[in-house]
Amino acid sequence: MDRTSSRARRIMVALAAAGLLAAIPATATATKVNIYLTRGAKLQMIERTLPTGADKLTYSVRTLFVGATKTERDDGVVSRIPKGTKLYSVVVRDRVAYVRVGTAFAASGTGSQIKVRFGQLVYTVLQYKQVDAVRVLLDDEVMPPADAIDSALLDHGSVPKLDIIPPLPVGVRAVQQSLAKLKYLPLGAVNGSLDYRTSQALLAFQGWEGLLRTGTPTVETRLRLTTARIPTPRRRTTARRMEVTRWKGVLLEIENKKVRRVVHVSTGAGGRTPAGTFSVFRKERMSWSNPFSVWLPWASYFHAGYAFHQYPYVPGYPASHGCIRVSSPEAKGVYDFASFGTPVSVV
């Protein structure tokens, strides 16, 4: 084969490869829109996924009138728009969104509920820059002439000023997914159940973030989950190491300068767990404690008689005699991570 033929073949292969690459569709990112429901006396911003080709404004308003999902209702999110209220149309003219609804929209509920109801609509519609005001039309009410002065136009100044809660994880599975992303849970533990392992992960997150340690997905906890980052270790080394922060009740497993896992622990009551830099020197899958006559599963000793070990009760505060308690779902993982000589830093 001559040089010309060889070169032509290479060009054809390159073109074919380019064609194949062009045929592979790019992964599309789902577009999110917001609606405003209520949580207590506050507006709860909720994200919805926009269907392909749908108009953002129209879809947002239609979804608002559908209201909260069962999961959201179970979480305390509701809508002040009466269930079953008809939404006929959404038309934008001269930067005003004319929303035609059934009479039930304004016919039931207390005065404060009706004001919040209008607030839900105004906040949902005015998030879009092409709209400056909202006009509610009931049933067959005639749309005002284009040049008329309309005193019924609504904007942010026409409805009560309401506190807004940003979007937060709703439902146990969403909370678990956030915890897994931040290394508080392994991905395999995302199961939609508020089980013991998830409760322990929540204690670790709450302890690290300085929140009230409840082991439950409080609103404050879920709000923090939306902005939190993976914990930063005190030292970044390529070698594996373990860092324990006693007042936070948190163990960081660190490898290759990154936090691999964040685990809730309970250290010694009254500061009995010694602070300092140590290393794992003894390991026993089932260790017998002579002073307390109790078996300590998955024990990794790092200083004298002090060890990481499994224990049935791992509360959100220091409770041990000096050892570092680890919950049963996490104990073996900690044991496996803590190889002989692994540095342990306790503060």
LOVO-395707 format. One record per residue (C-alpha): residue number from 1; residue in one letter; x, y, z. Coordinates in steps of 0.1 Angstrom, whole numbers. Example, Ala and Ser with C-alpha at 12.3 -4.5 7.8 and 13.67 -1.06 7.14 Angstrom:
# residues 2
{gulum->1, torro->A, px->123, py->-45, pz->78}
{gulum->2, torro->S, px->137, py->-11, pz->71}
# end
This chain:
# residues 347
{gulum->1, torro->M, px->0, py->0, pz->0}
{gulum->2, torro->D, px->15, py->34, pz->-10}
{gulum->3, torro->R, px->17, py->65, pz->13}
{gulum->4, torro->T, px->-13, py->82, pz->-4}
{gulum->5, torro->S, px->-36, py->52, pz->1}
{gulum->6, torro->S, px->-25, py->49, pz->37}
{gulum->7, torro->R, px->-31, py->86, pz->44}
{gulum->8, torro->A, px->-66, py->84, pz->28}
{gulum->9, torro->R, px->-74, py->54, pz->49}
{gulum->10, torro->R, px->-64, py->72, pz->81}
{gulum->11, torro->I, px->-86, py->102, pz->71}
{gulum->12, torro->M, px->-116, py->79, pz->64}
{gulum->13, torro->V, px->-112, py->62, pz->98}
{gulum->14, torro->A, px->-110, py->97, pz->115}
{gulum->15, torro->L, px->-141, py->108, pz->96}
{gulum->16, torro->A, px->-160, py->76, pz->106}
{gulum->17, torro->A, px->-150, py->81, pz->142}
{gulum->18, torro->A, px->-162, py->117, pz->141}
{gulum->19, torro->G, px->-195, py->105, pz->127}
{gulum->20, torro->L, px->-199, py->80, pz->154}
{gulum->21, torro->L, px->-191, py->106, pz->181}
{gulum->22, torro->A, px->-216, py->130, pz->165}
{gulum->23, torro->A, px->-243, py->103, pz->166}
{gulum->24, torro->I, px->-239, py->99, pz->204}
{gulum->25, torro->P, px->-265, py->122, pz->220}
{gulum->26, torro->A, px->-253, py->145, pz->248}
{gulum->27, torro->T, px->-267, py->138, pz->282}
{gulum->28, torro->A, px->-294, py->164, pz->288}
{gulum->29, torro->T, px->-298, py->180, pz->321}
{gulum->30, torro->A, px->-333, py->182, pz->333}
{gulum->31, torro->T, px->-347, py->217, pz->336}
{gulum->32, torro->K, px->-361, py->226, pz->370}
{gulum->33, torro->V, px->-389, py->251, pz->378}
{gulum->34, torro->N, px->-401, py->263, pz->411}
{gulum->35, torro->I, px->-435, py->265, pz->427}
{gulum->36, torro->Y, px->-445, py->279, pz->461}
{gulum->37, torro->L, px->-464, py->258, pz->486}
{gulum->38, torro->T, px->-466, py->264, pz->523}
{gulum->39, torro->R, px->-450, py->249, pz->554}
{gulum->40, torro->G, px->-466, py->264, pz->585}
{gulum->41, torro->A, px->-466, py->302, pz->581}
{gulum->42, torro->K, px->-439, py->302, pz->555}
{gulum->43, torro->L, px->-437, py->296, pz->518}
{gulum->44, torro->Q, px->-419, py->264, pz->508}
{gulum->45, torro->M, px->-401, py->266, pz->475}
{gulum->46, torro->I, px->-405, py->232, pz->457}
{gulum->47, torro->E, px->-387, py->221, pz->426}
{gulum->48, torro->R, px->-405, py->204, pz->397}
{gulum->49, torro->T, px->-390, py->189, pz->366}
{gulum->50, torro->L, px->-400, py->207, pz->334}
{gulum->51, torro->P, px->-413, py->183, pz->307}
{gulum->52, torro->T, px->-395, py->186, pz->273}
{gulum->53, torro->G, px->-410, py->214, pz->252}
{gulum->54, torro->A, px->-433, py->227, pz->280}
{gulum->55, torro->D, px->-436, py->264, pz->287}
{gulum->56, torro->K, px->-420, py->272, pz->321}
{gulum->57, torro->L, px->-446, py->297, pz->332}
{gulum->58, torro->T, px->-477, py->277, pz->322}
{gulum->59, torro->Y, px->-462, py->245, pz->336}
{gulum->60, torro->S, px->-453, py->261, pz->369}
{gulum->61, torro->V, px->-488, py->275, pz->374}
{gulum->62, torro->R, px->-505, py->242, pz->364}
{gulum->63, torro->T, px->-482, py->223, pz->388}
{gulum->64, torro->L, px->-490, py->248, pz->416}
{gulum->65, torro->F, px->-527, py->241, pz->412}
{gulum->66, torro->V, px->-520, py->203, pz->414}
{gulum->67, torro->G, px->-505, py->210, pz->448}
{gulum->68, torro->A, px->-482, py->189, pz->471}
{gulum->69, torro->T, px->-474, py->152, pz->465}
{gulum->70, torro->K, px->-482, py->127, pz->492}
{gulum->71, torro->T, px->-445, py->126, pz->503}
{gulum->72, torro->E, px->-446, py->164, pz->506}
{gulum->73, torro->R, px->-479, py->163, pz->525}
{gulum->74, torro->D, px->-465, py->137, pz->549}
{gulum->75, torro->D, px->-436, py->162, pz->554}
{gulum->76, torro->G, px->-459, py->190, pz->564}
{gulum->77, torro->V, px->-461, py->208, pz->530}
{gulum->78, torro->V, px->-495, py->219, pz->519}
{gulum->79, torro->S, px->-512, py->243, pz->495}
{gulum->80, torro->R, px->-537, py->270, pz->505}
{gulum->81, torro->I, px->-552, py->267, pz->470}
{gulum->82, torro->P, px->-584, py->247, pz->475}
{gulum->83, torro->K, px->-581, py->211, pz->462}
{gulum->84, torro->G, px->-598, py->207, pz->428}
{gulum->85, torro->T, px->-597, py->245, pz->419}
{gulum->86, torro->K, px->-599, py->247, pz->382}
{gulum->87, torro->L, px->-571, py->264, pz->362}
{gulum->88, torro->Y, px->-584, py->273, pz->327}
{gulum->89, torro->S, px->-556, py->293, pz->312}
{gulum->90, torro->V, px->-524, py->314, pz->316}
{gulum->91, torro->V, px->-520, py->343, pz->291}
{gulum->92, torro->V, px->-493, py->369, pz->292}
{gulum->93, torro->R, px->-501, py->403, pz->277}
{gulum->94, torro->D, px->-481, py->435, pz->282}
{gulum->95, torro->R, px->-460, py->418, pz->309}
{gulum->96, torro->V, px->-491, py->409, pz->329}
{gulum->97, torro->A, px->-500, py->372, pz->335}
{gulum->98, torro->Y, px->-537, py->367, pz->333}
{gulum->99, torro->V, px->-545, py->335, pz->352}
{gulum->100, torro->R, px->-581, py->323, pz->347}
{gulum->101, torro->V, px->-594, py->301, pz->375}
{gulum->102, torro->G, px->-626, py->286, pz->389}
{gulum->103, torro->T, px->-645, py->306, pz->416}
{gulum->104, torro->A, px->-633, py->281, pz->443}
{gulum->105, torro->F, px->-600, py->299, pz->442}
{gulum->106, torro->A, px->-614, py->329, pz->462}
{gulum->107, torro->A, px->-645, py->313, pz->477}
{gulum->108, torro->S, px->-633, py->293, pz->507}
{gulum->109, torro->G, px->-609, py->297, pz->536}
{gulum->110, torro->T, px->-601, py->324, pz->561}
{gulum->111, torro->G, px->-589, py->359, pz->551}
{gulum->112, torro->S, px->-553, py->350, pz->560}
{gulum->113, torro->Q, px->-555, py->318, pz->540}
{gulum->114, torro->I, px->-567, py->336, pz->510}
{gulum->115, torro->K, px->-539, py->361, pz->512}
{gulum->116, torro->V, px->-513, py->333, pz->514}
{gulum->117, torro->R, px->-531, py->316, pz->485}
{gulum->118, torro->F, px->-526, py->347, pz->464}
{gulum->119, torro->G, px->-490, py->349, pz->476}
{gulum->120, torro->Q, px->-484, py->314, pz->464}
{gulum->121, torro->L, px->-496, py->324, pz->429}
{gulum->122, torro->V, px->-477, py->357, pz->428}
{gulum->123, torro->Y, px->-444, py->343, pz->439}
{gulum->124, torro->T, px->-447, py->314, pz->414}
{gulum->125, torro->V, px->-455, py->337, pz->385}
{gulum->126, torro->L, px->-432, py->366, pz->392}
{gulum->127, torro->Q, px->-401, py->344, pz->392}
{gulum->128, torro->Y, px->-401, py->348, pz->355}
{gulum->129, torro->K, px->-386, py->380, pz->341}
{gulum->130, torro->Q, px->-412, py->384, pz->313}
{gulum->131, torro->V, px->-439, py->391, pz->339}
{gulum->132, torro->D, px->-443, py->421, pz->362}
{gulum->133, torro->A, px->-478, py->415, pz->376}
{gulum->134, torro->V, px->-506, py->389, pz->379}
{gulum->135, torro->R, px->-542, py->393, pz->373}
{gulum->136, torro->V, px->-566, py->367, pz->385}
{gulum->137, torro->L, px->-597, py->361, pz->364}
{gulum->138, torro->L, px->-626, py->341, pz->379}
{gulum->139, torro->D, px->-644, py->318, pz->355}
{gulum->140, torro->D, px->-658, py->338, pz->326}
{gulum->141, torro->E, px->-647, py->372, pz->339}
{gulum->142, torro->V, px->-638, py->395, pz->309}
{gulum->143, torro->M, px->-602, py->404, pz->305}
{gulum->144, torro->P, px->-597, py->441, pz->310}
{gulum->145, torro->P, px->-590, py->462, pz->279}
{gulum->146, torro->A, px->-553, py->467, pz->271}
{gulum->147, torro->D, px->-553, py->504, pz->279}
{gulum->148, torro->A, px->-574, py->502, pz->310}
{gulum->149, torro->I, px->-561, py->511, pz->345}
{gulum->150, torro->D, px->-565, py->478, pz->364}
{gulum->151, torro->S, px->-565, py->481, pz->402}
{gulum->152, torro->A, px->-567, py->444, pz->406}
{gulum->153, torro->L, px->-531, py->437, pz->394}
{gulum->154, torro->L, px->-510, py->418, pz->419}
{gulum->155, torro->D, px->-473, py->420, pz->426}
{gulum->156, torro->H, px->-450, py->413, pz->455}
{gulum->157, torro->G, px->-463, py->445, pz->472}
{gulum->158, torro->S, px->-499, py->434, pz->470}
{gulum->159, torro->V, px->-495, py->402, pz->490}
{gulum->160, torro->P, px->-482, py->395, pz->525}
{gulum->161, torro->K, px->-444, py->394, pz->528}
{gulum->162, torro->L, px->-437, py->358, pz->536}
{gulum->163, torro->D, px->-405, py->340, pz->546}
{gulum->164, torro->I, px->-394, py->315, pz->521}
{gulum->165, torro->I, px->-378, py->281, pz->528}
{gulum->166, torro->P, px->-355, py->271, pz->499}
{gulum->167, torro->P, px->-359, py->237, pz->483}
{gulum->168, torro->L, px->-348, py->209, pz->506}
{gulum->169, torro->P, px->-347, py->171, pz->505}
{gulum->170, torro->V, px->-382, py->157, pz->510}
{gulum->171, torro->G, px->-386, py->121, pz->519}
{gulum->172, torro->V, px->-361, py->97, pz->535}
{gulum->173, torro->R, px->-346, py->85, pz->503}
{gulum->174, torro->A, px->-337, py->121, pz->492}
{gulum->175, torro->V, px->-321, py->127, pz->526}
{gulum->176, torro->Q, px->-301, py->95, pz->523}
{gulum->177, torro->Q, px->-289, py->105, pz->489}
{gulum->178, torro->S, px->-277, py->138, pz->502}
{gulum->179, torro->L, px->-259, py->121, pz->531}
{gulum->180, torro->A, px->-243, py->96, pz->508}
{gulum->181, torro->K, px->-230, py->124, pz->485}
{gulum->182, torro->L, px->-214, py->140, pz->516}
{gulum->183, torro->K, px->-199, py->106, pz->527}
{gulum->184, torro->Y, px->-220, py->101, pz->558}
{gulum->185, torro->L, px->-236, py->70, pz->542}
{gulum->186, torro->P, px->-225, py->44, pz->517}
{gulum->187, torro->L, px->-245, py->44, pz->485}
{gulum->188, torro->G, px->-257, py->9, pz->493}
{gulum->189, torro->A, px->-274, py->22, pz->524}
{gulum->190, torro->V, px->-299, py->44, pz->504}
{gulum->191, torro->N, px->-331, py->24, pz->509}
{gulum->192, torro->G, px->-358, py->49, pz->517}
{gulum->193, torro->S, px->-361, py->38, pz->553}
{gulum->194, torro->L, px->-352, py->59, pz->584}
{gulum->195, torro->D, px->-333, py->30, pz->599}
{gulum->196, torro->Y, px->-306, py->29, pz->626}
{gulum->197, torro->R, px->-277, py->35, pz->602}
{gulum->198, torro->T, px->-294, py->66, pz->587}
{gulum->199, torro->S, px->-301, py->79, pz->621}
{gulum->200, torro->Q, px->-264, py->75, pz->630}
{gulum->201, torro->A, px->-254, py->93, pz->598}
{gulum->202, torro->L, px->-277, py->121, pz->607}
{gulum->203, torro->L, px->-261, py->124, pz->641}
{gulum->204, torro->A, px->-227, py->126, pz->625}
{gulum->205, torro->F, px->-239, py->153, pz->601}
{gulum->206, torro->Q, px->-256, py->173, pz->628}
{gulum->207, torro->G, px->-226, py->170, pz->650}
{gulum->208, torro->W, px->-202, py->181, pz->623}
{gulum->209, torro->E, px->-224, py->210, pz->612}
{gulum->210, torro->G, px->-231, py->222, pz->648}
{gulum->211, torro->L, px->-268, py->215, pz->647}
{gulum->212, torro->L, px->-290, py->200, pz->674}
{gulum->213, torro->R, px->-283, py->163, pz->674}
{gulum->214, torro->T, px->-316, py->145, pz->670}
{gulum->215, torro->G, px->-308, py->117, pz->645}
{gulum->216, torro->T, px->-339, py->128, pz->626}
{gulum->217, torro->P, px->-342, py->148, pz->593}
{gulum->218, torro->T, px->-354, py->181, pz->608}
{gulum->219, torro->V, px->-361, py->210, pz->585}
{gulum->220, torro->E, px->-329, py->227, pz->597}
{gulum->221, torro->T, px->-309, py->196, pz->590}
{gulum->222, torro->R, px->-323, py->192, pz->555}
{gulum->223, torro->L, px->-317, py->229, pz->547}
{gulum->224, torro->R, px->-281, py->225, pz->557}
{gulum->225, torro->L, px->-278, py->194, pz->535}
{gulum->226, torro->T, px->-284, py->216, pz->505}
{gulum->227, torro->T, px->-254, py->237, pz->512}
{gulum->228, torro->A, px->-230, py->215, pz->532}
{gulum->229, torro->R, px->-197, py->201, pz->518}
{gulum->230, torro->I, px->-178, py->170, pz->525}
{gulum->231, torro->P, px->-159, py->176, pz->558}
{gulum->232, torro->T, px->-123, py->188, pz->555}
{gulum->233, torro->P, px->-97, py->169, pz->575}
{gulum->234, torro->R, px->-72, py->186, pz->597}
{gulum->235, torro->R, px->-43, py->171, pz->578}
{gulum->236, torro->R, px->-42, py->160, pz->541}
{gulum->237, torro->T, px->-19, py->131, pz->536}
{gulum->238, torro->T, px->-18, py->104, pz->510}
{gulum->239, torro->A, px->-16, py->78, pz->537}
{gulum->240, torro->R, px->-48, py->66, pz->554}
{gulum->241, torro->R, px->-55, py->81, pz->587}
{gulum->242, torro->M, px->-83, py->86, pz->612}
{gulum->243, torro->E, px->-94, py->118, pz->628}
{gulum->244, torro->V, px->-118, py->120, pz->658}
{gulum->245, torro->T, px->-133, py->152, pz->670}
{gulum->246, torro->R, px->-147, py->145, pz->704}
{gulum->247, torro->W, px->-171, py->174, pz->709}
{gulum->248, torro->K, px->-186, py->167, pz->674}
{gulum->249, torro->G, px->-188, py->130, pz->679}
{gulum->250, torro->V, px->-174, py->124, pz->645}
{gulum->251, torro->L, px->-147, py->101, pz->630}
{gulum->252, torro->L, px->-132, py->109, pz->596}
{gulum->253, torro->E, px->-117, py->81, pz->576}
{gulum->254, torro->I, px->-91, py->98, pz->553}
{gulum->255, torro->E, px->-72, py->83, pz->524}
{gulum->256, torro->N, px->-53, py->99, pz->495}
{gulum->257, torro->K, px->-60, py->134, pz->510}
{gulum->258, torro->K, px->-97, py->128, pz->508}
{gulum->259, torro->V, px->-124, py->119, pz->533}
{gulum->260, torro->R, px->-137, py->85, pz->524}
{gulum->261, torro->R, px->-163, py->82, pz->552}
{gulum->262, torro->V, px->-177, py->102, pz->580}
{gulum->263, torro->V, px->-189, py->81, pz->610}
{gulum->264, torro->H, px->-208, py->91, pz->641}
{gulum->265, torro->V, px->-190, py->79, pz->673}
{gulum->266, torro->S, px->-195, py->84, pz->710}
{gulum->267, torro->T, px->-163, py->91, pz->730}
{gulum->268, torro->G, px->-156, py->92, pz->767}
{gulum->269, torro->A, px->-179, py->110, pz->790}
{gulum->270, torro->G, px->-162, py->139, pz->808}
{gulum->271, torro->G, px->-133, py->139, pz->782}
{gulum->272, torro->R, px->-121, py->105, pz->792}
{gulum->273, torro->T, px->-109, py->97, pz->757}
{gulum->274, torro->P, px->-73, py->109, pz->756}
{gulum->275, torro->A, px->-64, py->136, pz->730}
{gulum->276, torro->G, px->-33, py->133, pz->710}
{gulum->277, torro->T, px->-17, py->115, pz->680}
{gulum->278, torro->F, px->-16, py->77, pz->682}
{gulum->279, torro->S, px->-16, py->47, pz->660}
{gulum->280, torro->V, px->-35, py->14, pz->658}
{gulum->281, torro->F, px->-14, py->-13, pz->675}
{gulum->282, torro->R, px->-38, py->-41, pz->683}
{gulum->283, torro->K, px->-68, py->-55, pz->666}
{gulum->284, torro->E, px->-94, py->-81, pz->678}
{gulum->285, torro->R, px->-126, py->-91, pz->662}
{gulum->286, torro->M, px->-140, py->-100, pz->696}
{gulum->287, torro->S, px->-122, py->-84, pz->725}
{gulum->288, torro->W, px->-129, py->-91, pz->761}
{gulum->289, torro->S, px->-129, py->-61, pz->785}
{gulum->290, torro->N, px->-117, py->-72, pz->819}
{gulum->291, torro->P, px->-126, py->-40, pz->838}
{gulum->292, torro->F, px->-162, py->-41, pz->826}
{gulum->293, torro->S, px->-167, py->-78, pz->818}
{gulum->294, torro->V, px->-181, py->-72, pz->784}
{gulum->295, torro->W, px->-173, py->-83, pz->748}
{gulum->296, torro->L, px->-162, py->-56, pz->725}
{gulum->297, torro->P, px->-167, py->-66, pz->688}
{gulum->298, torro->W, px->-145, py->-52, pz->661}
{gulum->299, torro->A, px->-119, py->-36, pz->684}
{gulum->300, torro->S, px->-90, py->-16, pz->671}
{gulum->301, torro->Y, px->-68, py->-3, pz->700}
{gulum->302, torro->F, px->-49, py->29, pz->694}
{gulum->303, torro->H, px->-36, py->38, pz->729}
{gulum->304, torro->A, px->-33, py->16, pz->761}
{gulum->305, torro->G, px->-67, py->1, pz->766}
{gulum->306, torro->Y, px->-86, py->26, pz->744}
{gulum->307, torro->A, px->-101, py->12, pz->712}
{gulum->308, torro->F, px->-127, py->18, pz->685}
{gulum->309, torro->H, px->-153, py->-9, pz->690}
{gulum->310, torro->Q, px->-189, py->-18, pz->683}
{gulum->311, torro->Y, px->-214, py->-10, pz->710}
{gulum->312, torro->P, px->-252, py->-13, pz->712}
{gulum->313, torro->Y, px->-257, py->23, pz->724}
{gulum->314, torro->V, px->-240, py->52, pz->705}
{gulum->315, torro->P, px->-258, py->84, pz->715}
{gulum->316, torro->G, px->-253, py->119, pz->703}
{gulum->317, torro->Y, px->-231, py->128, pz->732}
{gulum->318, torro->P, px->-199, py->114, pz->749}
{gulum->319, torro->A, px->-210, py->84, pz->769}
{gulum->320, torro->S, px->-183, py->58, pz->771}
{gulum->321, torro->H, px->-157, py->50, pz->798}
{gulum->322, torro->G, px->-130, py->62, pz->774}
{gulum->323, torro->C, px->-132, py->40, pz->743}
{gulum->324, torro->I, px->-147, py->52, pz->710}
{gulum->325, torro->R, px->-181, py->36, pz->704}
{gulum->326, torro->V, px->-191, py->28, pz->669}
{gulum->327, torro->S, px->-226, py->16, pz->658}
{gulum->328, torro->S, px->-231, py->-19, pz->646}
{gulum->329, torro->P, px->-237, py->-10, pz->609}
{gulum->330, torro->E, px->-204, py->9, pz->608}
{gulum->331, torro->A, px->-182, py->-11, pz->632}
{gulum->332, torro->K, px->-168, py->-36, pz->607}
{gulum->333, torro->G, px->-161, py->-9, pz->582}
{gulum->334, torro->V, px->-141, py->11, pz->608}
{gulum->335, torro->Y, px->-123, py->-21, pz->618}
{gulum->336, torro->D, px->-113, py->-29, pz->582}
{gulum->337, torro->F, px->-101, py->7, pz->576}
{gulum->338, torro->A, px->-80, py->8, pz->608}
{gulum->339, torro->S, px->-51, py->-14, pz->597}
{gulum->340, torro->F, px->-20, py->-19, pz->620}
{gulum->341, torro->G, px->-1, py->14, pz->622}
{gulum->342, torro->T, px->-29, py->36, pz->610}
{gulum->343, torro->P, px->-24, py->71, pz->625}
{gulum->344, torro->V, px->-52, py->82, pz->648}
{gulum->345, torro->S, px->-56, py->119, pz->658}
{gulum->346, torro->V, px->-80, py->128, pz->686}
{gulum->347, torro->V, px->-89, py->163, pz->695}
# end
